[in-house]
């Protein structure tokens, strides 16, 4: 099981560094569908695991290449910090089946927009 977690982390890390995706589009579906977590557990676990790698290594590489707007990132981070707390509070009032549908619908809309626009 631990090897599976590490492989998932490597795949998600490569895709995150390459395409800017990871938690929501790779890790959450895999840990729900393959590792049997609930949607709530998957979202909480993904938020916890993103703290070190995003803030340290992947973002640093983008910064070193001149591809980070620090001012914009700082302001979005402030909003994300508060927004994450609000979202994490209210998500526990949403039933699992509805949360899965909301998540899947979100990914579907994003996929359609990326493909056709």
Residue, then its C-alpha position, 0 to 999 in steps of 0.5 A: x500500500x505504501x508503494x502505491x501511495x509513493x507511486x501516486x505521489x510521483x505521478x501526481x508530482x510529475x503531472x503537477x510540475x508539467x501541467x500545473x495539475x495534481x490534487x484535484x484532478x489526479x490524487x483525489x480520484x485515485x484515492x477515492x477509486x483505488x484506495x477506497x477513501x471517502x470523498x471527504x477523506x480524499x479532499x482532506x488528505x490532499x489538502x494536507x499533502x500539498x503543504x510541503x511540495x507545492x510551497x517548496x520545490x515545484x513553485x521554486x522551479x517556476x520562480x527560478x525560470x521567471x514564471x511566478x508573479x509573487x505579488x499575485x501569488x501572495x494575494x491569491x494565497x491570502x484569499x485561498x487561506x481564508x477560503x480554504x478554511x470556509x470551504x473545509x468548514x461547510x463541506x462536512x454538511x454535504x452528503x458524500x453522494x452529492x459531494x462526489x457528483x459536484x466534484x465530478x461535474x466540476x471536472x467535467x466542465x473544466x475538461x470541456x472548456x479546456x478541450x473546446x475553448 
